[in-house]
Amino acid sequence: MAPKLEERQVETGDGVAIAARFVTPANPTAAVLIAPAMGVPQRFYAPLAQWLARQGMAVATFDYRGMGASRPSHLRGFEATILDWARFDAAAMLEALERQAPGLPRYWIGHSLGGQIPPLVPGHERLERIVTVACGSGYWRENAPALKRRVWLFWFGAVPLLTPLLGYFPGQRLNMVGDLPRGVVEQWRRWCLDPEYAVGAESGVRERFAAVRTPVVSLSFSDDDFMSARNTESLHGFYANAPRILLRIRPREAGLARIGHFGFFRAEHEQALWQRYLLPALQGRLAQTAATDTFVRP
């Protein structure tokens, strides 16, 4: 029997309705929340959600407020921050996933920004495992070379000039990230200009990372044109008290020509990446290959 697909609104703790999708097999054995990257709609993760459901997992995806199907008709004047996305939107989705598949082990898959926010999400302590994909600090001076050549113009030109003028960031027209609420892009800018990213820019975030005890698995890629190895190591280093595995994958190791920042989620990579790396990461089997609780493949 094919997994059941349900689309509905989920109400957050502060009364905002966000768009969500739930893919549920007949007898799920686990539950997974996929948290999206900045500016990426949940439909991008639909192939992975369907595949995970065929592996017996109940899966939820969602759009942060102001993004994708959760976007209002006008972003000018729309209030949202990344902290709102974490403490309200993602937290509401964890609760909704528990109601959808009660009593099952819960896992988090976070792409880029979606892998940066788990310590900021109420209820994260009930997760069985956190898997981050193409995730790291956004500190601009440590970005991958291909991005660093362009990001200076983004942070010191486009964002501070256009955002106050329009009341939101018009990234879609500029082919930069996508349209973002003003509070989101301005907070993100503060994070990316700080050498310690959110940990340095926001009070109390360092303690939230250090409080995490849930095992964390990082899947990053040597050809990621956004996140450098240093970005990834920096962010995951703040999980000072959590068991960590950092696996940096070369495309040729997976038999692929390219993965990049977004390629992991392409349906054609089901065998090369999902079956080989993601499923063992969720099941805790990658740790068996590590000599210690932390390793990086250069």
C-alpha positions as CSV (number, residue, x, y, z in Angstrom):
1,M,0.0,0.0,0.0
2,A,1.3,3.4,-1.0
3,P,2.1,5.9,1.8
4,K,-0.7,8.3,2.6
5,L,0.0,12.0,1.6
6,E,-1.8,14.7,3.6
7,E,-1.4,18.4,3.2
8,R,-2.7,20.7,6.0
9,Q,-2.1,23.8,8.0
10,V,-0.4,23.5,11.4
11,E,-0.9,26.2,14.0
12,T,2.1,27.3,15.9
13,G,2.3,28.3,19.5
14,D,2.0,32.0,18.6
15,G,-1.1,31.5,16.4
16,V,0.5,31.4,12.9
17,A,-0.7,28.8,10.5
18,I,2.1,27.2,8.4
19,A,1.8,24.8,5.5
20,A,2.8,21.2,6.1
21,R,2.8,17.8,4.4
22,F,2.7,14.4,6.1
23,V,3.6,11.2,4.3
24,T,2.6,8.2,6.4
25,P,3.0,4.4,5.6
26,A,0.5,1.9,6.9
27,N,2.6,0.8,9.9
28,P,5.4,3.3,10.5
29,T,8.3,2.3,12.7
30,A,9.8,5.8,13.1
31,A,9.0,9.5,12.5
32,V,11.2,12.0,10.6
33,L,10.9,15.8,10.3
34,I,12.7,17.4,7.4
35,A,13.7,21.0,8.1
36,P,14.3,23.1,5.0
37,A,17.2,25.3,4.0
38,M,16.9,29.1,3.8
39,G,14.6,30.0,0.9
40,V,13.9,26.4,-0.2
41,P,10.2,25.3,-0.3
42,Q,9.2,22.0,1.2
43,R,8.2,20.6,-2.2
44,F,11.9,20.3,-2.9
45,Y,12.1,17.5,-0.3
46,A,9.1,15.6,-1.6
47,P,11.1,12.8,-3.3
48,L,13.1,12.1,-0.1
49,A,10.0,12.2,2.0
50,Q,8.3,9.6,-0.2
51,W,11.4,7.4,-0.2
52,L,11.7,7.5,3.6
53,A,8.0,6.6,3.9
54,R,8.6,3.6,1.7
55,Q,11.3,2.6,4.2
56,G,8.6,2.5,6.9
57,M,9.0,6.0,8.3
58,A,6.3,8.7,8.9
59,V,7.7,11.9,7.4
60,A,6.7,15.6,7.8
61,T,7.9,18.6,5.8
62,F,6.9,22.2,6.1
63,D,7.4,25.8,5.0
64,Y,8.6,28.3,7.5
65,R,6.3,31.3,7.9
66,G,6.8,33.8,5.1
67,M,8.2,31.0,2.8
68,G,6.8,28.7,0.2
69,A,3.2,27.8,0.8
70,S,3.3,29.6,4.2
71,R,4.0,32.9,2.4
72,P,1.4,35.7,2.8
73,S,0.3,37.7,-0.2
74,H,2.7,40.5,0.7
75,L,6.0,40.2,2.6
76,R,6.4,43.9,3.2
77,G,5.6,44.4,6.9
78,F,5.4,40.7,7.5
79,E,7.1,39.9,10.9
80,A,9.3,36.8,11.2
81,T,12.8,35.9,12.4
82,I,14.9,32.8,12.2
83,L,14.3,32.4,15.9
84,D,10.5,32.4,15.2
85,W,11.1,29.6,12.6
86,A,12.8,27.5,15.3
87,R,10.9,28.1,18.5
88,F,7.5,28.3,16.9
89,D,7.3,26.7,13.4
90,A,9.7,23.8,13.9
91,A,8.5,23.2,17.4
92,A,4.9,23.0,16.2
93,M,5.9,20.5,13.5
94,L,7.6,18.2,16.1
95,E,4.4,18.2,18.1
96,A,2.3,17.6,15.0
97,L,4.6,14.7,14.0
98,E,4.2,13.2,17.4
99,R,0.4,13.3,17.0
100,Q,0.7,11.9,13.5
101,A,2.9,8.9,14.6
102,P,2.6,8.7,18.4
103,G,5.1,6.8,20.5
104,L,7.7,6.3,17.7
105,P,11.4,7.3,17.7
106,R,11.7,10.8,16.1
107,Y,14.5,11.9,13.9
108,W,15.5,15.3,12.5
109,I,16.9,15.8,9.0
110,G,18.1,19.4,8.5
111,H,19.3,20.8,5.2
112,S,21.7,23.8,5.6
113,L,19.7,26.3,7.8
114,G,17.5,23.4,8.8
115,G,20.5,21.7,10.4
116,Q,21.6,24.9,12.2
117,I,18.5,25.4,14.3
118,P,17.8,22.2,16.3
119,P,19.2,23.5,19.6
120,L,16.8,26.5,19.3
121,V,13.7,24.3,18.9
122,P,11.7,23.4,22.0
123,G,11.3,19.6,22.2
124,H,14.6,18.8,20.4
125,E,15.7,16.8,23.5
126,R,13.1,14.2,22.6
127,L,14.8,13.5,19.3
128,E,16.5,10.1,18.8
129,R,19.1,11.6,16.3
130,I,19.8,14.7,14.4
131,V,21.2,14.4,10.8
132,T,22.4,17.6,9.2
133,V,23.0,17.8,5.4
134,A,25.2,20.4,3.7
135,C,25.2,22.3,6.9
136,G,27.6,24.5,8.7
137,S,28.2,28.0,10.0
138,G,27.3,30.7,7.6
139,Y,30.2,33.0,8.6
140,W,31.0,34.6,5.3
141,R,34.8,34.7,5.5
142,E,34.8,30.9,5.8
143,N,32.4,30.2,3.0
144,A,33.4,28.0,0.1
145,P,35.6,30.0,-2.4
146,A,32.9,30.0,-5.1
147,L,30.4,31.7,-2.7
148,K,32.9,34.0,-1.0
149,R,33.5,35.8,-4.2
150,R,29.8,36.8,-4.4
151,V,28.7,37.0,-0.8
152,W,30.4,40.3,0.0
153,L,28.1,42.0,-2.5
154,F,25.1,40.2,-0.9
155,W,25.8,41.1,2.7
156,F,27.3,44.6,2.2
157,G,25.3,45.7,-0.8
158,A,22.1,44.1,-1.7
159,V,20.7,43.2,1.7
160,P,21.4,46.5,3.6
161,L,20.3,48.6,0.7
162,L,17.2,46.8,-0.7
163,T,15.7,45.4,2.5
164,P,14.9,48.7,4.2
165,L,13.7,50.2,0.9
166,L,11.2,47.4,0.1
167,G,10.4,46.1,3.6
168,Y,11.7,42.6,2.6
169,F,14.5,41.1,0.7
170,P,13.6,40.6,-3.1
171,G,15.9,37.7,-3.6
172,Q,13.7,36.0,-6.2
173,R,14.2,38.9,-8.7
174,L,17.9,39.0,-8.0
175,N,18.3,35.2,-8.2
176,M,19.7,35.4,-4.6
177,V,18.3,32.9,-2.1
178,G,14.7,33.9,-2.7
179,D,12.3,36.5,-1.2
180,L,12.9,36.7,2.6
181,P,11.0,38.5,5.4
182,R,12.9,41.5,6.6
183,G,13.4,40.2,10.2
184,V,14.8,36.9,8.8
185,V,17.3,38.4,6.4
186,E,18.5,41.0,8.9
187,Q,19.0,38.4,11.6
188,W,20.7,36.1,9.2
189,R,23.1,38.9,8.1
190,R,24.1,39.4,11.8
191,W,24.8,35.7,12.1
192,C,26.8,35.5,8.9
193,L,29.0,38.5,9.8
194,D,29.9,37.0,13.2
195,P,32.9,34.6,13.3
196,E,30.8,32.3,15.6
197,Y,27.6,32.7,13.6
198,A,24.4,32.5,15.7
199,V,26.4,31.4,18.7
200,G,28.3,34.7,18.7
201,A,25.5,36.9,17.5
202,E,22.7,35.8,19.9
203,S,22.7,35.6,23.6
204,G,22.2,32.2,25.1
205,V,22.7,30.2,21.9
206,R,26.1,28.8,22.9
207,E,24.5,27.3,26.0
208,R,21.7,25.8,23.9
209,F,24.2,24.0,21.7
210,A,26.2,22.8,24.6
211,A,23.0,21.5,26.3
212,V,22.3,19.1,23.4
213,R,22.9,15.4,24.2
214,T,21.3,13.9,21.2
215,P,23.7,12.2,18.7
216,V,24.4,14.4,15.7
217,V,25.5,13.1,12.3
218,S,26.8,15.6,9.7
219,L,26.8,14.7,6.0
220,S,28.7,17.3,4.0
221,F,30.3,17.4,0.6
222,S,33.7,18.3,-0.7
223,D,32.1,20.1,-3.7
224,D,29.6,22.1,-1.8
225,D,29.8,25.6,-3.3
226,F,28.3,27.2,-0.2
227,M,29.6,25.4,2.9
228,S,33.4,24.8,3.3
229,A,34.8,22.1,5.5
230,R,35.6,24.9,8.0
231,N,32.0,26.1,8.1
232,T,30.8,22.6,8.9
233,E,33.5,21.9,11.5
234,S,32.8,25.3,13.2
235,L,29.1,24.9,13.6
236,H,29.2,21.2,14.8
237,G,32.0,22.1,17.2
238,F,29.4,24.0,19.3
239,Y,27.7,20.7,20.1
240,A,30.3,20.3,22.9
241,N,28.5,17.6,24.8
242,A,26.7,15.6,22.0
243,P,28.1,12.5,20.3
244,R,29.1,13.6,16.8
245,I,30.0,12.1,13.5
246,L,31.2,14.4,10.7
247,L,31.3,12.7,7.4
248,R,32.6,14.7,4.4
249,I,31.9,12.9,1.2
250,R,33.7,13.3,-2.1
251,P,31.2,12.8,-5.0
252,R,33.5,10.2,-6.6
253,E,33.3,8.1,-3.5
254,A,29.5,7.8,-4.2
255,G,30.1,7.2,-7.9
256,L,28.8,10.7,-8.7
257,A,30.2,13.6,-10.7
258,R,28.6,16.3,-8.5
259,I,26.6,16.7,-5.3
260,G,27.1,20.3,-4.3
261,H,24.8,22.1,-1.8
262,F,21.5,20.8,-3.2
263,G,22.2,17.6,-5.0
264,F,21.8,15.3,-2.1
265,F,18.0,15.6,-2.3
266,R,17.7,14.7,-6.0
267,A,15.6,11.5,-6.5
268,E,18.3,9.9,-8.8
269,H,20.6,9.8,-5.8
270,E,18.4,7.3,-3.9
271,Q,21.0,4.5,-4.0
272,A,24.2,6.5,-4.1
273,L,23.4,8.8,-1.1
274,W,20.1,8.0,0.6
275,Q,20.6,4.2,0.9
276,R,24.4,4.4,1.4
277,Y,24.7,7.3,3.8
278,L,21.3,8.7,5.1
279,L,19.7,5.4,6.2
280,P,22.7,4.3,8.2
281,A,23.0,7.8,9.7
282,L,19.4,7.6,10.9
283,Q,19.8,4.1,12.2
284,G,23.0,4.9,14.1
285,R,25.1,2.5,12.0
286,L,27.6,5.1,10.7
287,A,29.2,5.2,14.2
288,Q,30.3,1.6,13.8
289,T,32.8,2.7,11.1
290,A,34.4,5.5,13.3
291,A,37.4,5.0,15.5
292,T,36.1,7.7,17.8
293,D,32.8,9.5,18.2
294,T,34.0,12.3,15.8
295,F,35.7,12.0,12.5
296,V,36.0,14.0,9.3
297,R,36.7,12.5,5.9
298,P,38.8,15.2,4.1
